[in-house]
Amino acid sequence: MTDTCAQFHPTAAFFEKEDMSGPYEEIAFVPGETIFQQGEEAVFAYFIRKGRVAILKNGHSVATMTELMVFGESVLFGNMRRLATACALVPTECAFISASQLMVRLAAFGPATTDAMGQILTYIRSTLPARLRGGDIVERPIDRRMRTLLDEDALKAVLTSADPFLRALLDILRGYVRARLPPLGPDA
């Protein structure tokens, strides 16, 4: 699992500060400043309000994050070390959130959403991406549950009414789930 992967970048809508529901803590970085270092404990996920961030793995650039993108989402998977380093490329402003703060925000959408998020995080933590499992992958009951969960109204409510940071985080998590699901058979 990586901290960020280009294939899961959310498609972001125009972002204005007033679109954010509730106060997020914010931080500014100068060009060249390290936001977090590979190997450090993951504490926050970040939403780029303005600027650009380089993601480096073992000193090599693997991605460039721009405005309206989220990085550092591995914090949501619990007790993880950063798998990459993040550095500001230009003056950069980010909102940030911890896993516990995220769960508090999601609780405002009701118990169905909190339960769905818990199931998603457990699935991501316990399942390798399908491409890494090898061989013929048989769909398990938990895989079927995840396919259903991605379409449930509880998650759709968050995607349509949450602020851009929460929407982007949820979109990334949905991408992680999809990457772990076995391919659908010809009868699907």
C-alpha positions in Angstrom: 0.0 0.0 0.0 1.4 3.4 -0.9 0.7 6.8 0.6 -0.5 8.0 -2.7 -1.1 6.6 -6.2 -1.9 8.6 -9.3 -4.6 6.1 -10.3 -6.7 7.1 -7.3 -6.5 10.9 -7.5 -9.9 12.3 -7.1 -11.6 14.4 -9.8 -11.9 17.6 -7.8 -14.5 20.3 -8.3 -13.6 24.0 -7.9 -12.7 24.5 -4.3 -13.3 27.6 -2.2 -12.5 27.8 1.6 -16.2 28.4 2.4 -17.0 25.0 0.8 -15.3 23.3 3.8 -17.8 22.3 6.5 -16.3 23.0 9.9 -12.8 24.3 10.6 -9.8 22.3 9.3 -6.4 23.1 10.6 -4.2 24.5 8.0 -0.5 24.7 7.5 1.8 26.4 5.0 5.1 25.1 3.6 7.9 26.8 1.8 9.5 25.4 -1.4 11.8 22.5 -0.5 10.2 22.0 3.0 9.6 18.4 4.0 6.0 17.7 5.0 6.7 14.2 6.1 9.5 11.8 5.7 9.5 8.2 4.5 9.5 5.9 7.5 7.9 8.4 9.9 4.7 7.5 11.7 1.6 8.6 9.7 -0.3 11.2 11.6 -2.3 13.3 9.1 -3.8 13.2 5.7 -3.4 16.5 3.7 -5.6 18.3 1.2 -3.7 20.8 -1.0 -5.5 24.1 -1.1 -2.7 25.8 -3.1 0.6 24.7 -4.4 2.4 21.5 -5.5 3.9 18.6 -3.5 6.5 16.0 -4.7 6.1 12.5 -3.5 9.4 10.7 -3.3 10.1 7.0 -2.7 13.7 6.2 -1.7 14.7 9.6 -3.0 13.0 9.2 -6.4 10.0 11.2 -7.5 6.9 9.0 -8.0 4.2 11.6 -8.2 3.4 15.3 -8.1 0.3 16.3 -6.2 -1.5 19.6 -7.1 -4.3 21.7 -5.8 -7.4 19.8 -4.7 -5.6 16.5 -4.2 -5.2 14.5 -1.1 -1.9 12.8 0.0 -0.8 11.0 3.1 -4.0 9.0 3.3 -2.2 6.0 4.8 -2.9 7.6 8.2 -6.5 6.2 7.8 -5.2 2.6 7.9 -3.8 2.9 11.5 -0.3 2.6 12.9 1.5 2.8 9.6 4.8 4.3 8.7 5.0 6.7 5.7 5.9 4.8 2.6 7.1 7.9 0.9 8.4 11.4 1.6 6.4 14.5 0.7 8.0 17.9 -0.1 6.6 21.2 -1.1 7.7 22.2 -4.6 6.3 25.8 -4.4 4.7 27.8 -1.6 2.0 25.3 -0.6 -1.1 25.6 1.7 -2.7 22.4 3.0 -5.7 21.5 5.2 -5.0 18.4 7.3 -6.9 15.9 9.3 -6.1 12.9 11.6 -7.9 9.5 11.3 -9.9 10.2 14.6 -10.9 13.7 13.3 -12.1 12.1 10.1 -14.3 9.6 11.9 -15.8 12.4 14.0 -16.7 14.3 10.8 -18.2 11.2 9.2 -20.3 10.5 12.3 -22.3 13.7 11.4 -23.6 11.7 8.5 -25.1 9.0 10.8 -24.2 5.5 12.0 -24.7 3.9 8.6 -21.9 6.0 7.2 -19.6 5.4 10.2 -20.2 1.7 9.9 -19.6 1.7 6.2 -16.3 3.5 6.7 -15.2 1.0 9.4 -16.0 -1.9 7.0 -14.1 -0.2 4.2 -11.0 0.5 6.3 -11.0 -3.1 7.7 -11.3 -4.5 4.1 -8.4 -2.3 2.9 -6.2 -3.3 5.8 -6.8 -7.0 5.4 -6.8 -7.5 1.6 -4.0 -7.2 -0.9 -4.8 -5.6 -4.2 -6.1 -8.2 -6.7 -3.1 -7.8 -9.0 -0.8 -8.8 -6.2 -2.8 -11.9 -5.1 -2.0 -13.9 -8.3 -3.8 -16.9 -9.8 -7.5 -17.2 -10.1 -9.1 -15.1 -7.5 -12.4 -16.3 -6.2 -14.9 -13.7 -5.1 -15.5 -14.1 -1.4 -18.6 -12.9 0.5 -16.7 -9.9 1.9 -15.8 -8.9 -1.7 -19.5 -9.0 -2.7 -20.3 -6.9 0.4 -17.7 -4.3 -0.6 -19.2 -4.1 -4.1 -22.6 -3.5 -2.6 -21.3 -1.0 0.0 -19.6 1.2 -2.6 -23.1 1.9 -4.0 -25.0 2.3 -0.8 -26.9 5.5 0.0 -24.8 6.2 3.1 -21.6 6.6 1.0 -23.5 8.5 -1.7 -24.7 11.0 0.9 -21.1 11.8 1.9 -20.0 12.1 -1.7 -22.7 14.5 -2.6 -22.9 16.7 0.6 -19.5 16.6 2.3 -16.8 19.2 1.8 -14.1 18.6 -0.8 -11.6 17.1 1.6 -13.9 14.4 2.8 -15.1 13.7 -0.7 -11.6 13.3 -1.9 -10.6 11.0 0.9 -13.6 8.8 0.4 -13.0 8.7 -3.3 -9.4 7.5 -2.7 -10.7 4.8 -0.3 -13.2 3.7 -2.9 -10.3 3.4 -5.3 -8.4 1.3 -2.9 -11.4 -1.0 -2.4 -11.9 -1.4 -6.2 -8.2 -2.3 -6.6 -8.7 -5.2 -4.1 -11.9 -6.6 -5.6 -11.5 -9.6 -7.9 -12.4 -9.0 -11.5 -16.0 -9.7 -12.3 -16.7 -12.9 -14.1 -18.3 -13.1 -17.6 -21.7 -13.7 -16.0 -21.6 -10.5 -13.9 
